[in-house]
Amino acid sequence: MRTISAQQITDTVARLCIEANTRLPRDVQEALDKARAEEPWPLAKNTLDLLWSNLAAAKEENLPICQDTGMACVFVELGTDVHIDGSFEAAIHEGVRRGYTDGYLRKSIVADPLRRGNTGDNTPAAITVHLVDGDGCTITVAPKGFGSENMSRIQMLRPADGVEGFKKFVIETVRLAGSNPCPPIVLGVGVGGSFDKVAYLAKKALLRPLDVPNPDLYYADLEKELLTVINELGIGPQSFGGRTTCLGLAIEQMPTHVAGLPVAVNVSCHVTRRASAAL
């Protein structure tokens, strides 16, 4: 049995909150650079250049890459042979509190969904824990802005809708979103499970690097097909037209009930943020 202190958890989460908000992941950066090189529409290319300049300025000045520093979504893969010395969830919340305060990151969380009232420190975090074998602990902080989150959708399709219904729903989600999520976007798509589980799958899909396809060839081909169709919609960067509407798309799937076909699409903007650390 390996022991990890709550203080280690707090220190790691605080650091990841700042890193995720000020440094774009390598795969997203490379996808954006590739889009700049291949975009034929001048207005779209100029828009991508401006987005790239913003990223460069943020890196140089050590400032957030987006004014919406998001809800802190914290994903943990926790080994069954790990003992946390202290309160695990309290340690994560304290890490978010410290990271957003020390990093001068915008605090966007309200204490109650209807009565509102800003909590003042961007807590509580949205925590997802997945138990795995071994004595490791991997933490990923993925801040999620709500300009894109608000464009996300879930639908309980019928089995008879099949793969064509699935594809139609994903494409329709992008079309309805239009300029709202600050395209070019990144899509996390979940299919299967239950009403609650499919939303988790869609969010989890955003954690996969854009250059890593689904290990199942059937779904890997679906990812490529959907990405092609979406980029042919002509929405383009900031909805100015062009072929760069979506930088990447990942599908996560799991078994479901014989009478169901749950589908969820989690929309993220071009500043899809995540930072991970293994303890």
C-alpha positions in Angstrom: 0.0 0.0 0.0 1.4 3.4 -1.0 0.5 6.6 0.8 0.1 9.9 -0.9 -0.5 13.0 1.3 -3.4 15.3 0.8 -0.8 18.1 0.5 0.7 16.5 -2.5 -2.7 16.4 -4.1 -3.3 20.1 -3.4 0.1 21.2 -4.7 -0.4 19.2 -7.9 -3.9 20.4 -8.6 -2.9 24.0 -8.0 0.0 23.7 -10.4 -2.1 22.0 -13.1 -4.9 24.7 -12.9 -2.3 27.4 -13.8 -0.6 25.2 -16.4 -3.8 24.2 -18.1 -5.0 27.8 -18.4 -1.7 29.2 -19.7 -0.3 26.5 -21.9 -2.1 24.9 -24.8 -1.5 21.1 -25.1 0.9 20.0 -27.8 -1.6 18.1 -29.9 -4.1 21.0 -30.0 -1.3 23.5 -30.8 -0.1 21.2 -33.7 -3.6 20.8 -35.0 -4.1 24.6 -35.0 -0.8 25.1 -36.8 -1.7 22.5 -39.4 -5.0 24.2 -40.0 -3.3 27.5 -40.5 -1.0 26.0 -43.1 -3.8 24.3 -45.0 -6.7 26.8 -44.8 -7.4 28.2 -48.3 -9.9 30.9 -47.4 -8.0 34.2 -46.8 -10.3 35.5 -44.1 -10.3 32.2 -42.3 -6.5 32.0 -42.5 -6.1 35.5 -41.2 -8.5 34.6 -38.3 -6.4 31.6 -37.4 -3.3 33.7 -37.5 -4.8 36.1 -35.0 -5.8 33.1 -32.7 -2.2 31.9 -33.0 -0.8 35.4 -32.1 -3.1 35.4 -29.0 -1.6 32.0 -27.9 1.9 33.3 -28.4 1.2 36.4 -26.4 -0.3 34.4 -23.6 2.7 32.1 -23.4 5.2 35.0 -23.5 3.3 37.0 -20.8 2.3 33.9 -18.8 -1.3 34.9 -19.0 -4.5 32.8 -19.6 -5.0 31.7 -23.2 -8.7 32.5 -22.8 -10.6 35.1 -20.6 -12.9 32.3 -19.5 -10.7 30.2 -17.3 -13.6 27.8 -16.9 -14.9 25.3 -14.4 -12.1 23.1 -13.0 -13.0 19.6 -14.2 -10.6 17.3 -12.4 -10.2 13.7 -13.6 -8.4 11.2 -11.3 -7.2 7.7 -12.0 -6.6 6.4 -8.6 -4.8 3.1 -7.9 -6.6 0.6 -5.6 -3.3 0.2 -3.7 -3.1 3.9 -2.8 -4.0 5.4 0.6 -4.6 9.1 0.7 -3.4 10.6 4.0 -6.1 13.3 4.5 -9.3 14.3 2.8 -9.0 13.5 -0.9 -11.9 15.8 -2.2 -11.0 18.6 0.2 -7.4 18.5 -1.1 -8.6 18.8 -4.7 -10.9 21.7 -3.9 -8.1 23.5 -2.0 -5.8 22.9 -5.0 -8.3 24.6 -7.3 -8.8 27.4 -4.8 -5.0 28.0 -4.6 -4.4 27.7 -8.3 -7.1 30.1 -9.3 -6.0 32.6 -6.6 -2.3 32.4 -7.1 -2.6 32.3 -10.9 -4.9 35.3 -10.9 -7.4 33.2 -12.9 -11.0 34.4 -13.4 -13.4 32.9 -10.8 -16.6 31.8 -12.5 -18.4 29.4 -10.2 -21.7 30.3 -8.5 -22.7 28.6 -5.3 -26.2 27.7 -6.4 -27.5 27.2 -10.0 -30.7 29.2 -9.5 -29.9 31.7 -6.7 -26.4 32.2 -8.1 -23.7 34.1 -6.0 -20.1 33.7 -6.9 -18.1 31.5 -4.6 -15.1 33.7 -5.0 -12.4 31.0 -5.5 -13.7 28.9 -8.5 -14.6 26.0 -6.2 -16.1 23.5 -6.0 -14.3 21.6 -8.7 -16.1 18.9 -10.8 -14.4 15.7 -9.7 -14.4 12.4 -11.6 -12.6 9.5 -10.0 -11.8 6.2 -11.9 -10.3 3.4 -9.9 -7.5 1.5 -11.6 -5.1 -1.3 -10.6 -1.8 -0.5 -8.9 -0.4 2.2 -6.7 -0.4 5.2 -9.0 -2.4 8.4 -9.1 -2.8 10.4 -12.3 -4.6 13.8 -12.1 -5.8 15.7 -15.1 -7.2 19.2 -14.8 -9.4 20.2 -17.8 -10.8 23.7 -17.3 -14.1 24.1 -19.3 -15.4 27.4 -20.4 -19.2 27.6 -20.8 -19.4 29.4 -24.1 -18.6 26.0 -25.6 -20.1 23.9 -22.8 -23.5 25.6 -23.3 -23.5 24.3 -26.9 -23.1 20.6 -25.8 -26.1 18.3 -26.2 -27.4 14.9 -25.2 -30.0 12.8 -26.9 -31.6 9.4 -26.1 -31.8 8.0 -29.7 -33.7 4.9 -30.6 -31.7 1.8 -31.6 -33.5 2.0 -35.0 -31.8 5.4 -35.6 -28.6 3.5 -35.9 -25.3 5.0 -37.0 -27.0 7.4 -39.5 -29.0 8.9 -36.6 -25.8 9.1 -34.5 -23.9 11.0 -37.3 -26.9 13.3 -37.9 -27.1 14.3 -34.3 -23.3 15.0 -34.0 -23.4 17.1 -37.2 -26.6 18.9 -36.2 -25.0 19.9 -32.9 -22.1 21.6 -34.7 -24.5 23.3 -37.1 -26.7 24.6 -34.3 -23.7 25.8 -32.3 -22.4 28.0 -35.2 -20.2 30.8 -33.9 -21.1 30.5 -30.3 -18.3 28.1 -29.1 -15.6 30.2 -30.8 -14.7 27.8 -33.6 -12.5 26.1 -34.6 -13.8 23.6 -32.1 -12.9 20.2 -30.7 -15.6 17.6 -30.2 -15.8 14.9 -27.6 -18.5 12.4 -28.5 -20.0 9.7 -26.2 -22.2 6.9 -27.3 -23.7 4.1 -25.2 -24.0 3.6 -21.5 -26.9 5.4 -19.7 -28.2 9.0 -19.6 -25.6 10.0 -17.1 -22.7 7.8 -18.3 -22.8 9.0 -21.9 -22.2 12.6 -20.8 -19.1 11.4 -18.9 -17.9 9.6 -22.0 -18.2 12.8 -24.1 -16.2 14.8 -21.6 -13.7 12.0 -21.3 -13.2 12.0 -25.0 -11.8 15.5 -24.9 -8.9 14.2 -22.8 -7.6 12.1 -25.6 -4.9 13.7 -27.7 -6.2 14.8 -31.1 -3.5 12.7 -32.9 -4.6 9.5 -31.1 -7.5 7.8 -32.9 -10.0 5.4 -31.2 -8.3 2.0 -30.8 -11.4 0.4 -32.4 -11.0 0.8 -36.2 -14.8 1.1 -36.7 -14.9 4.2 -34.4 -11.6 5.5 -35.7 -13.1 5.6 -39.2 -16.2 7.3 -37.9 -14.1 10.0 -36.3 -12.4 10.7 -39.6 -15.7 10.7 -41.5 -17.4 13.0 -39.1 -14.4 15.4 -39.0 -14.4 15.6 -42.8 -18.2 16.3 -43.0 -18.1 18.9 -40.2 -15.3 20.8 -41.9 -17.3 20.8 -45.1 -20.1 22.7 -43.4 -18.2 26.0 -44.1 -18.7 27.5 -40.7 -14.9 28.1 -40.3 -12.9 30.0 -37.7 -15.1 32.4 -35.7 -17.9 31.5 -38.2 -16.1 33.5 -41.0 -16.2 30.6 -43.5 -13.5 28.3 -44.6 -12.7 24.6 -44.1 -11.4 24.8 -40.5 -14.5 24.4 -38.3 -13.2 21.5 -36.2 -9.6 20.7 -35.2 -10.4 17.2 -34.0 -13.0 14.8 -32.9 -12.8 11.8 -30.5 -15.5 9.2 -29.8 -15.7 7.1 -26.6 -18.1 4.2 -26.5 -19.4 1.6 -24.0 -22.1 -1.1 -23.9 -25.7 0.0 -23.5 -29.2 -1.3 -23.0 -30.8 -3.2 -25.9 -33.6 -0.6 -26.1 -31.3 2.5 -26.0 -28.8 4.5 -28.0 -27.6 7.4 -25.8 -25.5 10.0 -27.6 -23.7 13.1 -26.1 -21.6 15.7 -27.8 -19.3 17.9 -25.6 -18.3 20.9 -27.5 -15.0 22.6 -26.8 -13.4 25.6 -28.4 -9.9 25.8 -30.1 -8.4 26.4 -26.7 -9.1 22.9 -25.4 -7.2 22.9 -22.2 -5.8 20.0 -20.1 -2.8 19.3 -18.0 -1.8 16.0 -16.3 0.6 14.8 -13.7 1.3 11.4 -12.3 2.0 11.1 -8.5 
